Amino acid sequence: MIKSILEAYGKHLEKTITHKRGMIAIQNLSFLHDCSIRNVSKYIEPYIHNRKVSAGTINRELAVLQAALRWSFKRGDIDFLPSIPRLPSPPPRSQFLNDSQVAALLDAAKPYPHVHTFIRIALMTGQRKEAILSLRWDQVDFQTGLVDFNEHTTALSYRRKGRGVVPMSDALRELLLGLDQDCSFVIHQNRRRVRDFRKVWSNLMKITGLDITPHVLRHTVATQLAQKNVPMPQISRLLGHRSTAITERVYAKFSPDFCRQAVTHLNV
């Protein structure tokens, strides 16, 4: 049964960096628990209908199911590997903040120094939330003026989503120099690593009237850079994308020169 495969795969994920997200997907796949391996494909459509969530969320959960089946097949636990259908990929999200929204968010975050610092670093580096919250002072080099958001201390570091090596702007250097270094982590609260700030963020959304996740700060940085005609390879390197194609797919349309040369040949 699918249930036993997902349970075994869940124990396997405990050793990986994707454990938390994987376990959430496994819980949401409970609709398929009583299915046999050979007929699971028949139940994918009812599962999609009952989930009533976005195509992206469904595809992520089905990807976990497919990974669990492949893992079980490679181990020899099953002798049949079914094909798991997916929904068409949703278009890339391009939600971003304008200058007034950024100002409102920063103003609302002032009572929460750790979140205010997070937002400023996010807007000056374009890095993901986890990369910023896990940033240690030994990754900050004031002599070379570089902040390396990549972790080199664990065997699973290479499997993390891309992170950038970011040159310090004058503003970023000033911000970092003004922070205390009583904790090994750049962002901390009472000398303890900040792992999340959902309650504070939810409060900020109520105060500002926004409805965004912290990841939108990353989209905001990339969009602003594209609007200022910064070359896509530079934006890609900053964001830590493994391929410039990823960056272009989402952000090229915001560049003032996007297809500009092409349409000059379309005069009628």
C-alpha positions in Angstrom: 0.0 0.0 0.0 1.0 3.6 -0.6 0.8 4.3 3.1 3.7 2.0 4.0 5.8 3.4 1.3 5.2 7.0 2.4 5.9 6.1 6.0 9.2 4.5 5.2 10.1 7.4 2.9 9.3 9.8 5.7 11.8 8.1 8.0 14.4 8.4 5.2 13.7 12.1 4.9 14.6 12.7 8.6 18.3 12.6 7.5 17.8 15.2 4.8 17.3 19.0 4.6 13.9 18.6 2.9 12.4 16.7 5.9 9.9 19.4 7.1 8.5 20.1 3.6 8.5 16.4 2.7 6.6 15.4 5.8 3.9 18.1 5.2 3.4 16.7 1.7 3.2 13.1 3.0 0.5 14.2 5.5 -1.5 15.8 2.7 -1.2 12.6 0.6 -3.2 10.6 3.1 -6.0 10.5 0.6 -3.9 7.9 -1.3 -2.9 5.8 1.7 -5.2 2.8 1.0 -4.3 2.7 -2.7 -2.2 -0.2 -4.1 0.9 0.7 -6.1 -0.5 -0.6 -9.3 -3.7 1.4 -9.2 -2.6 4.6 -7.6 -2.6 6.5 -10.9 -6.4 6.1 -11.0 -6.8 8.0 -7.7 -4.7 11.0 -8.7 -7.6 12.9 -10.3 -9.9 12.5 -7.2 -7.0 13.5 -5.0 -6.5 16.7 -7.1 -10.2 17.5 -6.9 -10.4 17.0 -3.1 -7.2 19.0 -2.3 -8.6 22.3 -3.6 -5.2 24.0 -3.6 -3.0 25.6 -6.2 -1.5 23.6 -9.1 2.0 24.4 -7.7 1.2 22.9 -4.3 -0.4 19.8 -5.9 2.6 19.2 -8.1 5.0 19.5 -5.2 3.1 16.9 -3.3 2.9 14.6 -6.3 6.7 15.1 -6.7 7.1 13.8 -3.2 4.9 10.8 -4.0 7.0 10.1 -7.1 10.2 10.4 -5.2 9.0 8.0 -2.5 8.0 5.4 -5.2 11.4 5.7 -6.9 13.2 5.4 -3.6 11.2 2.3 -2.7 11.8 0.8 -6.2 15.6 1.4 -6.0 15.7 -0.3 -2.7 13.9 -3.3 -4.1 10.8 -2.9 -1.9 8.5 -2.7 -4.9 8.8 -4.3 -8.3 6.6 -1.8 -10.2 7.1 1.9 -10.7 3.9 3.7 -11.6 3.8 7.0 -13.5 2.4 9.9 -11.5 0.6 12.5 -13.7 1.0 16.2 -12.9 -0.9 19.3 -13.5 0.4 21.9 -16.1 3.1 24.0 -14.4 1.6 27.4 -13.2 3.2 30.5 -14.7 6.1 32.0 -12.7 5.0 34.3 -9.9 6.1 37.9 -10.3 4.5 39.6 -7.3 6.7 42.4 -6.0 6.5 45.5 -3.8 6.7 49.2 -4.9 8.7 51.8 -3.0 5.8 53.0 -0.9 4.9 49.4 0.1 8.6 48.7 1.1 8.6 51.9 3.2 5.4 50.9 4.9 6.7 47.4 5.7 9.9 48.7 7.1 8.1 51.3 9.2 5.7 48.7 10.6 8.6 46.3 11.5 10.6 48.8 13.6 9.2 47.4 16.9 10.6 44.1 16.0 14.4 44.6 15.5 15.2 41.1 14.3 12.5 41.2 11.6 13.4 44.7 10.6 17.0 43.6 10.1 15.8 40.6 8.1 13.8 42.8 5.8 16.6 45.2 5.2 19.1 42.4 4.5 16.6 40.7 2.2 16.1 43.9 0.2 19.8 44.5 -0.1 20.8 41.0 -1.1 17.8 39.2 -2.7 18.5 36.1 -0.7 15.9 33.6 0.6 14.6 33.7 4.1 16.4 30.6 5.3 19.7 31.8 3.8 19.4 35.1 5.8 18.2 33.6 9.1 21.0 31.0 9.0 23.7 33.5 8.1 26.7 33.4 10.5 29.2 36.1 11.2 32.0 33.9 9.8 30.2 34.1 6.4 30.6 37.9 6.5 34.0 39.2 5.3 34.4 42.9 5.9 37.9 42.9 4.4 36.9 41.6 1.0 33.4 43.2 1.3 31.6 39.9 0.6 28.8 38.0 2.3 28.7 34.4 1.3 25.2 33.0 2.0 26.3 29.5 1.1 26.8 27.0 3.9 29.9 24.9 3.7 29.6 23.1 7.1 27.2 20.3 6.3 27.3 17.4 3.9 23.9 18.3 2.6 24.7 21.9 1.8 25.1 21.2 -1.9 21.4 20.1 -2.0 20.1 23.5 -0.8 18.4 25.9 -3.2 20.9 28.3 -4.7 22.4 31.0 -2.6 24.5 34.0 -3.6 27.8 35.5 -2.7 26.9 39.2 -2.4 29.2 42.1 -2.5 28.4 44.6 0.3 26.9 47.9 -0.7 27.7 50.8 1.5 24.3 50.5 3.0 24.7 46.8 3.7 28.1 47.3 5.2 26.8 50.1 7.5 23.9 47.9 8.6 26.1 44.9 9.4 28.7 47.0 11.2 25.9 48.4 13.4 24.7 45.0 14.6 26.1 43.4 17.7 28.0 40.1 17.3 27.1 38.6 20.7 25.6 35.6 18.8 27.2 33.6 16.0 24.2 34.3 13.9 23.8 37.7 12.3 20.1 37.8 13.0 19.2 36.7 16.5 16.8 37.3 19.3 18.1 37.2 22.9 21.3 35.6 21.5 19.3 32.8 20.0 19.0 31.9 16.3 15.7 33.1 14.8 14.1 30.2 13.0 10.8 31.8 12.0 8.7 34.9 12.7 5.3 33.9 11.4 3.3 35.7 14.2 5.2 38.9 13.7 4.9 38.7 9.9 1.1 38.1 10.2 0.9 41.2 12.4 2.9 43.2 9.9 0.4 42.1 7.1 -2.5 43.4 9.2 -0.8 46.7 9.9 0.3 47.4 6.3 -2.7 45.8 4.5 -0.3 43.7 2.5 -0.8 40.0 1.7 2.7 38.6 0.9 5.2 36.1 2.1 8.8 37.0 3.0 9.8 35.5 -0.3 8.2 38.4 -2.2 11.2 40.5 -0.9 13.4 38.4 -3.1 11.1 38.9 -6.1 11.1 42.6 -5.4 14.9 42.8 -5.5 15.1 40.9 -8.8 12.3 42.9 -10.4 13.9 46.2 -9.4 17.2 45.1 -10.8 15.6 44.0 -14.1 13.7 47.3 -14.3 17.1 49.1 -14.0 18.4 47.1 -16.9 21.0 45.2 -14.8 22.2 42.2 -17.0 20.4 39.0 -16.4 23.7 37.0 -15.7 24.4 39.5 -12.8 21.0 39.1 -11.3 21.2 35.3 -11.7 24.6 35.3 -9.8 23.2 37.5 -7.1 20.2 35.3 -6.5 22.2 32.1 -6.6 20.3 30.6 -9.6 22.0 27.6 -11.1 21.1 28.9 -14.6 20.5 32.3 -16.1 17.6 30.7 -18.0 15.7 30.5 -14.6 16.2 34.2 -14.0 15.2 35.2 -17.6 12.1 33.1 -17.5 10.7 35.0 -14.5 12.3 38.5 -14.7 13.4 39.3 -18.2 10.0 40.8 -19.0 10.6 43.6 -16.5 13.7 44.8 -18.3 13.2 48.0 -20.3 15.1 46.4 -23.2 13.0 43.2 -23.2 12.3 42.4 -26.9 12.8 46.1 -27.7 15.2 45.4 -30.6 12.8 42.7 -32.0 9.8 44.9 -32.2 11.6 47.6 -34.1 11.4 45.2 -37.1 7.6 44.9 -36.8 6.6 48.4 -38.2 3.6 48.2 -40.6 
